Amino acid sequence: MKKRAVITGVHAWVPPYVLGNKELETMVDTNDEWITSRTGIKERRILKGENQGTSVIGTEAVKGLLEKTGTDPAEIDLIICATVTPDMLFPATANIVAHNVGAKNSYSFDISAACSGFLYALSIGSQFIETGAHKKVIVIGADKMSSIVNYQDRTTCIIFGDGGGAVLLEPTEEPLGVMDALLHTDGSGADFLHMRAGGSRKPATLETVTNREHYVFQEGSTVFKFAVTNMADVSAKIMQKNNLTADDVAWLVPHQANKRIIDATANRMGIGPEKVMLNIEKYGNTTAGTIPLCLWDYESQLNKGDNLILAAFGGGFTWGAVYLKWGYDPK
Ligand code: UT7
């Protein structure tokens, strides 16, 4: 019997500060009606305070996950953190989280795949379980987007927020867990969505700071077009490959970038809105955080054996879909 990696718990965390559309109206030339109709977002969470990085989000999510699943941190073999807003360029944010939660027997690393980061990390983590190398792997998706958002740019600051979540992966011989993954990259997309300075190509200088080059640059409408096509295509493709009809799918778990992209994906899959996880109105786009945040919000509605299609598109470009069978009934 093939060993599979099944999610045995999920937990998430968002900071308490709520940045609503009304407050954004006082910061840039925008309005609630435009933001709501173009994106579906009403509010997002912001991590405030000195020395508060993405590891705070990851640590809170993992602490809650360990408590909820009754897991001793010393039993964790591996922690993978998907993020584009690490606490520092190095060491990895996953290392800081591992230390904070007392996962002293674990090794850890970060994955940089922007909005598709959680799917990449989930697929990688699953394979360590499937090979038998590890018994308990934690996969985190978390971002503090407010640290790289230009609050003078109305085209990006209305979209992003801070938050994230984590799942525990364990082996099973039941027909549950991660069944398939289709992951893609197109590096030519870097021109349309990136952070210009602060990396090895253009290290930080006074000039890069003055020119506001340490913020997200996004050519929104181009990214939108690629996102709609690719997220819908890959979701339809993974259903086809696994002989799934719309009736077989219990939930679409889409990256929360823009409600219009989510609607297009669901339409292409032939899935009605009642089967689409949606919380973009509360948290905006938390990059690697959106999918675990959805699983956490909808956990009480998930049943053992439910077919879930997780789908994402983001910077890179990166995109993909994961087909999984949910591992447990509501507790
Ligand atoms: O998460 C990973 C990847 N990211 C995405 O998937 C995001 C993809 N892109 C999008 O979601 C959308 O492109 C945005 C939400 C960023 C923008 O929506 P859009 O419908 O593509 O708007 P647009 O950029 O085509 O701009 C339409 C108009 C422009 O005005 P004009 O030139 O028609 O007069 C913009 O200047 O809307 C204007 N505009 C705004 N107006 C009020 C742009 N941002 C705003 C704003 N408030 N915040």
Boltz pocket constraint, residues with backbone or C-beta under 6 A from the ligand:
constraints:
  - pocket:
      binder: B
      contacts: [[A, 29], [A, 30], [A, 31], [A, 34], [A, 35], [A, 38], [A, 39], [A, 115], [A, 154], [A, 155], [A, 156], [A, 158], [A, 159], [A, 219], [A, 220], [A, 221], [A, 222], [A, 223], [A, 224], [A, 227], [A, 256], [A, 257], [A, 258], [A, 261], [A, 285], [A, 287], [A, 313], [A, 314], [A, 315]]
      max_distance: 6.0
